[in-house]
Amino acid sequence: MSNLQLAVQFFLQVAVILLFCRLVGAVALRFGQPQVVAEMLAGVLLGPSLFGLLAPEAQQWLFPWDRTQSTRDTQSYLFPASQLGLALYMFVVGMEFRVDIVRRRLTSSVAVSAAGMVAPFLLGAGLGWAFFHHTNLFPERTKLSEAMLFLGASMCITAFPMLARIIHFKKLAGTTMGTVALGAGALDDATAWCLLAVVLASFDNHWNHALVNVGAGAAYVAVTLLVVRPLLTRISPLLVRERSLTEAGLVVGLALMSLGAYVTDLIGLHAVFGAFVMGAAMPRGVMTRDLIGRIQPLTVALLLPLFFTYSGLNTKIGLLNTGFLWLMCGAVLLAAVLGKGVACWLAARATGIPNREALGIGTLMNARGLMELIIINIGLQRGIISEGLFATLVIMAVVTTLMASPIFDRLVGAGFTEPSIEPADGDPALRHSHS
């Protein structure tokens, strides 16, 4: 395809994706599922798992596939647009992240994070050991240590962007439950990506790369919070006039978000963490209020559905086609729920959080979503896992995400609302809510 043809095809794809996501969302809402879950399902349905199975020629025409290079012809447009949407949304999540609540609930946040990492990692590593010795779910090139680390890291992951959107859907932004879950999810995902960096380094026999990635990630967080944040606070009067963000302020915010995403992607961590940390560094008050107000509507309505659809185009659930694989899938799913959901619930209870809120935290943390699909796609592309294990982990990701909202409503209550803590600056005018 020429560049002009690709651009024309891209606009058609956007129209189909947006309308189909809304159609699936209307159906999902009847079952108590938020729009974000509908978008995840819509992305999978538009890919080879359903659309490509029922109408392969139509699916190939709408989403052309270059089989000689194993890449989609339109990915030069769809992929960067999807990544931009994800980074922008995590930038908004970072600006809403309540560091003051984390300080007040530091013990709970750290305990839930630790439980959400250690328990699923141990169970995942154990399954990795069993799969390595008793099945052919790992290719011959994969070492035992790599198999155990990769499956452990896959079990540790939490659907950080999806978790944020479910929290907004449940109107839990700014509450103890929502903030503890977000804080623990951020730490868990960062750790999982560091573990993935170690696995890839071992797979390529470049251990020094893993050390550089982890060290550079820590340095990025330190520089952003200790240097960029104070600098922005000092120059914020130049970016805000008459209690409104200027165009220059909007440009500065977007440029810093892009730079943060670029840096963390460059050092081997995912771009979402760079955007999230940069959002957390934005001065609270008028600047964050107006940045959120200008960025969020278009991001949620237009760009995020592209991210979910792009990921779904590379997911083939039909690979799970034998009784043995379904049995292994059941074992993975059981370990995932026990390791993440139950462990996080127990950790929250142990640190003094009431049982109802603790159940909510455990349920939310158990959702893995398409962040799981991203990490296992990397594993499949690099040859660390087989297509059978990939399909098994896809099912686990989809099921744990679908479980989150209905189980939350059943255990915590569909109409549960926890009082929001006042903004850190005490200005009620700066409150914001999300649907």
N, C-alpha and C positions, 0 to 999 in steps of 0.2 A: 504493500500500500504506500501511496505517496503521503507526504505530510498533510496535504489538504484533505485527502480521503480519511486519514486517521482522525483529523479534527472533526470532520462531519460525523464519522462513526461515533466519536466520543460523545457528541451532543445527543445522539440518539440513545446511547447507553445510559446517559444521565437521566433522560426522561423516563426510560423503562425502569431503571433502578428506583427512582423516587416514587413513581406511581405504584410499583409492585410492593415496595416497603410499606407504603401507607395501606395498601390492600391487606397485606399480611398483618399489619399492626391492628387494623380494625377487627380482624378475626381473633388475634391474640388477646386483645383487650377483654373479650368475652370470657376468656379463661384466666383472667387476672394477671396476664403477662405484660410488662412494660414495653414501650415501643422499641427499646434497645434490643430486647430479646427477639422481637419480631424482625428487626433488621439483620440480626445474626442468622436467623432461620431463612430469611429471604435471600441472603447471600449464598447460603448452601443450596437452596432450591434452584437458584438461577445458574448454578454451576453444573458440573457433570453428574452430580448425585441424583438429580431429578430432571431438569430441563434437558441436559445433554443425553439423558437416558431415554426420555420420551420423544424428543425431537432433536436428534443430534445435528441435522443439517441446519435447522433454524438457530440452534445454539452456537454453532460454528460461524454462522453468518453474523449474528449479533456480537459475539465475542470471538473474533478470529484468532486462530491458534496457528502459530508458525511451528509446525512439527519438526522441521529441520533443525531449529534452534531451541526447541522445547520452551518457548516463551510466547506469550500472547502478543500479537501485533500491536494491540492498543495499550499495552502496559506502559508505554512511554508517556501516555497521558493519564491513564486511570491510576497507576501506582503512585506517582508523586502527588496527585490530587487527594488520594486516600490518606497518604501519610501526612499531608498538610492538615487535613481535617482532624486526624488523631492528635497531632501535636498541638493544634489550636485548642482543642477541647481540654487536653491535659494542662495547658497553660491556664485555662479558666479554672480548672479544678485546683491548681496550685494557688491561684489568687483567693479561692474560697477556703483553702485549708486553714483550719483554726489552730495555729501553733499554741495559743494560750490554753486551749482545751487539752492539747497533748501534754503541756507542762503540768496541768492539774491532774491529768490521768496518765502520767508518764509510766507508772508501774504497770497499769493495765495495758497500755499500748505496747510496751516492751514484752510483757508476758504473753499477750495474744500473738504478737509477731513471732516470738521464739517458739511457742507451741505450734503455730502455723507453719513453721519451717522444719523443726526437728522431727516431729511425729510423722508428717507425710514423707519427709526425706528418708527416714529410716525404713518405713514401709515400702516406699518406692525402690530404694536400694536393695531391699530384701527380694522384691519381685524381680528386679534386674538380675540378681544372682540366680534366682530360680529359672527365669527365662533363658539366661545365658547357658546354663548347664543342661536344661531339659527340653528346650525348644530351639527352633531355628528362626526366632523372631529378631535376632540380631545378626547382621552380616558377618562373615568370617573375619573381615578386617577389624571389626570392633573388639577392643580388649575388654576384659571383665571389669576393670576399674572404670572404663568409659561407659559401659552399659549401666553400671550401678549409679554412677554420678548423673548420667543423663536422665534416667528414669526417676531418680530422686529429685532432680531439679524440676522435671515436668510435673511431679506431684506437688511441689512447693508453690507453683505459680498460682496467683489469684488474678481474676479478670479485672485489673485495676481500672481501665477506662469504663468497663461495663459495671463494675462495682460502684463507681462514681455516679453513673447515670441511674442505676437502680436506687441509690440513696436519694438522688434528686426526685425521682418518681415517687418515692415513699415520703417525700418531704422531711427527710432526716438530716439535710445539710445544716451544719452548725450545731448539731446535738452531740451529746457524749457518744451515743451509739454509732452515729455516722462518722464522727471524727476518729474514734478509736479504730473502727474498721478500716477507714481510709489510711490512717497512719500505719497500721499493721500490714495492710495490703501493699503499701508502697515499699516498706522494708522487705517484705517477703519477695516481691517481684525483683527488687534490686539484687537481693541475694541470689535468686534463681538465675538471673542473667549473669552474675559473676560466676556461678557454678557452670553455666553453659560456656562461658569464656574459658574456664579451666578444661572442660571436656574438649572443646575445639582445639585448644592449645596442645593437649595430649594427643589428639587425633592427628595433628599436623607435626607433632614432635617439636613444638615451639613453646616451651613452658614460660619463657621470658615474656611472651606476649600476654599471657594471663596475668602475670604480676603487673605488667604495665597497665593493662586495662583496669584492674581493680584500683591500683594506686592513682591512676589518672581520674577515675570516677570520684574518689574521695577528694582529690585536689579540686575538681570542678565544683563539688558541693561547698567546700570550704571557701573558695574564691567567690562564688556567687553570693553566699550568705554573709561573708565577712567583709567583702570589698564592694561588690556590685550593689548590694542592698543599702549600705550606708551612703554610697554615692548617689543612688537614686533618691533617697530621702532628702539629701542635701539640695539636689537640683529640682526636686518636685515643684517648688514654686514657679519655676520657669516653664513647666509643662501643664500647669493648671492655672486658669484665669477665671475669675468670677465663679468659683465653685463648679467649673466644668473643664473637662480634659480638652486640651488643644489638639489640632491635627498633628502638630509636632510630637505631642505626648503619645498619640496613638501610633505614630510611625516608630518612635523609640521603643514602645512596648512590643510591637510586632517584630522589629529588628532583633531585639534581645531574645525573644522567644525563638526565632529562627536560628540565631547564633547558638543558643543553648542546645537546641535539638541537633544542630550540626556537630557540636563538640562531642556530645555523648554518643552519637551515632559513629563518629570518627574513631572514638576510643574503644568501640566494641560493645557498648551498652546501647539499649534501644533509645531512639529519639524522644520517646514519651517522657523519659525521666529527666532529660535536659529541659524540656518544656515545663514539666511540673515544678522542678526546683526553681526555674526562673520565675514562674508564676508566684511561688511562695516568697520570692524576694521582692516582689512589687510592693511599694508603699501602700499601706492600708488607708482607705478613705475614698476621696473623690476619684483618685486615679484608678483603683481597682474597680470601683463601682461603674465608671464609664467604660473602661476596657471590657468588662464583662458584658455590659449592655450593648456594646457595639459588635463584639466578636461572637457571642454565643448564638444568637438566632440563626444566622446564616450557616454557622458551623454545624449546628445540630440538624438543621433542615436539609442542607445540601451536601456537605462534605463527609460527615460521618457515615451515612449510608454507603458511600463509595468505598470506604475502608472495609466495611463488613462484606460487601459484595465481592471486592477484589480477593479477599481471603477465601470466600466461599468458592470462587472459581477454581481454586487449587485444591479443593477437598473432595475426595471420592469415598463416600461412606460405603459404596457397593463393594469395596475390597474386603469387608467383613462378611465373608461368604461361607464359613464352615462352622460346625458346632464347636470345634475346639477353640476357634478364635472368639466365639461368643462366650465360652467359659472363661477364657483369659480376660475378656472384657469385663465380665462380672467380678473377677478378682481385683482387677484394676479399679473398678468403680467402688467396690467395698472399701478398699484401702484408701481411696481418695476421700470418701465421706468420713471414715473414721479418723484418718490422719489430719484432715483439715477442719471439718465442721465440728466434730466432737472434741478434738483437742483444744480448739479456740474457745469453745463454750466453757470447758472446764477451766481454762486459764483465766477467762474473764470472771468466772464465779470465784476463783481462788483469790482474786485481787479486789473483791468487794463489790463488784457490779451485780445488781439485782438479777435474779434468774431470768426474768422476762427479757431484759436488755441483753443479757449474756447469750440467750438462745438466738436473739436477733443477730448478734455479732457473729456467732458460729455459722449461722445460715448464710449470711452475706459473704463471709470469707470463703465458703465452700464453692462459690461460683467461679468458674475458670474462664469460660468464654473464649474469644478469639485470640487473647494473649497466649493461651495454651496452643492454639492452632499455629500461631507465629513460631513459637519455640520448636514445635514438633515438625513444622515444615522445614525449618533450618536443619533439624536432625535428619530428615529424609533426603533433603538436597545434598547434604554432605556425606550421605551413606552411612550414618551412625546407626539408624534403625531401618527395619524392613517396611515394606508397604503394609504388611499385615499388622505390625505393631502400630504403625501410623494410624490405620483405620481404627484400631482399638482405642487409642488415645483420643481420636476425634469423637468417638461415641461418648467417652468419659467426659470430655469438655462440654459437649452439647447437653448431656443429661444433667450434670451438676449445675449448669446454668439455668436450665428449665426448672430445676427443683427449687431454686432460690426464692422466687417470688411466692408461689403457693405455699411452701413450707413456712416462709416468714409470716404470711397471713394467718396460717393455722396455729403456729406456736406463739407468735407475738400479738397478732390481731391485725386485721386488714385496716382498721381505722386508728391504729396506735399512733399517737403523736407525743413525742417527748419535747418538753419545753426547750426552746432554743436559747442558748446563752447569749447575752448581749454582745454586740460587736466590741472588739478590743478597745476601740476609741470611744465607745459609749454613745455614738451618734445614731439614734434609731433611724434617721433618714437614709442611712447608708445600707440598710437591710435590703436583701434581694431574695427572691424565691424563684423556683424553677418547676416546670411541669414535667 
